[in-house]
């Protein structure tokens, strides 16, 4: 698989993850707490796909790394929100919640590695 295919695959995963998050947020209760967590989850869970689009158009390696770190920050925030949903529990722990947790964790790992690689490449130039 070449670099462009990896980029496209990551973009597709981020879009699919955003849809998973939106679907999960629709399951949350309409209580004050449910609405608050839902709104927060939608913001942080859809943001990585949008910010990754900006990272692909970065003007420099520093800009790329910065935008990738924004994606990582949002993924970590989403992961915490998902853990709160599970711990409360705001909804029963089902396949959709577990899938979101697992995918978010995998995406975090991908972004950590990508950022490290980009920082190494920047230093070696």
Secondary structure, DSSP 8 states (H G I E B T S, - for coil): --HHHHHHHHHHHHHHHHHHHHHHHHHS-SSHHHHHHHHHHHHHHHHHHHHHHHHHT-SSHHHHHHHHHHHHHHHHHHHHHHHHHHHHTSS---HHHHHHHHHHHHHHHHHHHHHHHHHHHHHH-
